[in-house]
Amino acid sequence: MIQTIATIIVPVFIIIGVGYFTTVTKIISNIEISALTKFSQSIALPILLFLNISDLDLGEVLNTDLLLSFYSSAVFCFALGTLGSFYFFSKSLSDSISIGFCCLFSNSLLLGLPITELAHGTEALRFNFIIISFHAPFCYLLGILAMEISLSEPNNKLTIIKKTFFTMFSNPLALGIALGFLSNIIRLKVPVYFEDALQLISVAGIPVALFALGGVLTQFNLLGNIPEAFMISIISLILHPILVITLGNHIFVLSQQELKSGVITAAMAPGVNAFIFATMYKKSIAVVANAVIFSTAISIITAAFWISYIK
């Protein structure tokens, strides 16, 4: 099982490695890596979010027990990662929120889908899609809201709310989410040629972000921030799935198949979106970049454990 999971995870490391190699050998400059990161976070990923959300069947994906089991656990992990960074590692609140976001955003798409299919077959994927449908919108809106509040001047509450709302919805990622839901609700049909063009741009989002992550790693000590990366890994790879199992078995009513999809998705390492979020605010970039690499490597073992545990 470990060897099979490794075949899914290794391509992620290859893309990151190519980004690292081409940057450290000066084939690609740091300025060009910054431009690729900007393209991914401001153009490709917002378009990806817009397309996916606008096509959702909102009635079909509203499985409240599954969603509450997964996202209640995710919010707890976000809070724990934020508080742990703030109190134990003496990070600023905004840096701590960036680290907390890394604990929140599991790699539900790039790793969660193929590993669930590998372990439980194609039939199990419909429950993964329910979680994925809300994953990016929920995580980004929570992260952006928390970050914007932390960065706001402590004036009166109304001013903070207005500034946070304006800043949040001038953010390309939040804008892609909002426009996706608006398009879905009013049933806006994007012209086919325009949609094809958007699809071509959107598919570049995640690979470009992984490549840029490799390039950014050349600017930091790869062996640095190990204690923080270890904390993120424990929360993401161990605590999150434990919480989903606990809530799914004792608080909410989940079928065994729903539980399997929820646990495997929760057990995935932080996704590259955590790195995108950190670079967007320039907060804890080195910690998050190292944590994504560190936890993804460890997840080869932990994912195999969780698959065996919930058979």
N, C-alpha and C positions, 0 to 999 in steps of 0.2 A: 504493500500500500504506500509506504514512504517513497519508494522509487517512482511509483506512478504519479503521486502528487508532485514530486520534484520535476517531472516532465512538464507540468503546467506552470510551475513557478520559475523554472530556469529561463524561459524566454523573456520574462520581466527583467531578470538580472542581465541578460544579454543586451537589451536595449539601454539599460542604465550604464552598463559597461562600455558600450560604444560611445555614449555621450561623454563618459569620463575620459576615455582614451583620446577621442578627437579633440577634447578641450585641453587636456594636459600636454598633448603633442602640438598644440597651437594650430591645428587644422581649423578648429572653430574657436573664435575668441570669446571672452567673457561677455563682451557687448552683444555678440550674436546669440549667446545663450540667454541673455536677458530678453532679447527680442523674441526668441522662441517661447520663453515663459510667458511673455506678454501676449503673444498670439494665442497660446493655449488658454490662458485664464480670462482673456478679454474678448476673444472671438470664437474659437472652436468649441470650448466647453459650454459657454452660454447658449450657442446654437444647438449643441447636443441636448442640453437640458430642455430647451424650448421644444424641439422635435419630439422628444420622448414624452413630455408632459402633455403636449397638445393632442397626442394620440391615445392617452389613457382612457380606459373605460372606468370612470370614477366609481360607478356602482359596483362593478365586479371586484375592484381591488380593495374595497372597504371591509376587510376582515378584521374587525376591531380587536378581537382577542389576540390574534397573532401580532398585529401592529402594536398594541399596548404592551405585550410581553417583550417584544424586541426593543421598542423605542423608550419605554420606561427604564429598561436596563441601560440603554445607550446614554440617556440623560444622566443617570447616576454615574456612569463611567466618565462622562464629560466633567461633571462636578468634582469627582474624586481626583481626576488628573489635574484639573485647575487648582484645587486646594492643595494637593500634594506638591505641585510645583511652587506654589506661593509660599507655603509654610516650611517645607522640607528643603527646597532648593533655593529659597529666597529670590525667586524671580519676581519681576513686576507683575501687576495684575494682567496687563495686556499680553505679556510674554506667556504667562500661565494659561490664559485662555487659548492661545495658539497651541500649546501643548495639550490642553484639555480637548481641543478639537481633534487632535491626532488620536486621542483615545476614543473619540466619538465616531469617527468616520472609518468604518471597516471597508475592506476592499470587496464589496458585495458583488461587483460586476466581473472584474477581470479574473478574480480567483474564486469567488463564491459560487458562481454559476457552473464553471467546468468541474469543480471539485464535488459539488452536490450531484451533478449528473453522473460523474464517475462512481460515486458511492451509492446512489439510490435510484439512478435512472432518470430518463427524461420526464416521467410523470411527476416527479418531485419538484421540478423547476417552476411549476405554476405558483407554488407558495413562495419561492425565491422572488419571483417577479412582483408579487404583492408587496414584499419588503422593499425591493429595489425601486418600485414606482414612487415611493415617498422618501427614499433615502437621501438623495442629493437635495431636494427641496427642503426637507426637514432639517438636515444637518447644516446646510449653508445658512438658512434663515436663522437658526438658533445661534450659530457661530458668529454671523455678521451682527446680529442684534446685541449679543453679549460684548463683542469687541467694540462696537460703536458706542455703547453705553460706557464702557471702561475708558474710552478715549475722550469722552465728552467732558467739557469743563463743568465743574459742580455748581452750576447756576440753578435757577428754579427748574422744577421737574418738567414743566410744560416746554421750556426751551430745549431741554435734553431730548424729550420725545420728538419734537419737531425736527431737530437736527439729525437725530438718529434715523428717523423715518426717511428724511430727504437723502441722507448719505447712503443708507441701505439700498434704496431703490434707484440710486445713480450708479450703483455697483453693477457691472455687466452680468455677473452670475445671478444676482438677485433679480435683475431685470429679465434675464432669460427665463427664470422660474415664473415670475409674475405674468409675463407675456404668454408663456405656455399654458398656464391655468386660464387666462383670459380667452385665449384661442380655443381651448377645450370647452369652456362654458358657453361661449357664443357660437360654437361649432364653425369656426372660421376654417375654410378649406384653402390651404396654400396652393397656388398654381403648380402643376406638376413639374415644369421645368425649373421653377424657382426652388421647389422642394428638393429636387435632385441635386441642384447646386449646393444647397445647404447641407445635404447628406454627405457630399464629397468633402466639405470643409469639416464637418463634425467628426468624421472618422479619424481625422488627424489629431484630435484633442488629446486623448490618453497617451498614444505613443510619443507624441511630441513632448508632453509633460514628463514622461519617463526619461526621454533623452535629455531634456533640460535638467532633470534631477541629477543625472550622472555628471553633467557639466558643472552644476553648482557644487557638487561634492569636492571638486578640485580646490575650492576656496577654503575648505575647512579641514580640520584634523579628523581623519576617518575613525580614529580610536578615541576621539573626544566624546564627551557627553554620554558615556556608557551608563552611569547610574540613572540618568533621566530616561535613556532609551530602554533600560531594563524595567523601570517603573511602568512606562507606556506599554511594553510588551506584556507584563503581568496583567495589567488592567484589560488590555485588548484581547489577548489570546486565552486568558484563563478566567478572569472575573466576569467578563461580559457573557460568555456562554453559560457559566454557572448561574448567573442571574436569570437568564432566559429559561433555563431548565426549572429553576425554583418557581418563577412566576407562571410558567406554562403548565406546571404540574399542580400547583397549590393555590394560585389566585385566579388565573384565567383557564378556560377550557380549550386545550389544544389537542388535536388528534396526534397520533404518533408521527405521521408524515409532516404535519405542520411543525411539530417540535424539531424534527430532524433538520428541516430547512432553516428554521430560526436559529438553531444552535450552530450549524455549520457557517451560516452567514455571520453570526456574532463572533465566531472563532477566527475569522479572517484578520490578517494583519492590516494596519492602517493603509488606506489607499493613497495614491499619488495626489489625490485631491487635498490631503492634509498638507502636503508640500506646497501646493498651489495657494492654499489659504495662508500659510505662513509667509510666502513671498509677497502675497497681495498686501499684507500689512507690515512686512519686514519685521516680523516678530518671531524669535526662536527658530530661525531658518536652519541653523546648524543642528540643533537638537532634533527637530522634526525630520530633516533629511536623513540623519543617522538612524533615527528610530524606525523610519519606513524600511530601510535596508536591513537593520538588525532584526526587527520583528518578522519581516517577510522570510528571512532565512530560517528563523526558529519555527515558523509556522509549518514548515515541512513535517516536523515532528509532532507539534501540538494538534494540527489538523487531523493527522492519522489517529491520534489518541481519541479525539472527540468523535470521529467516525466510528471507531470501534466501540466506544462507550455507549452510544445511543442506537446501536443496531437493534 
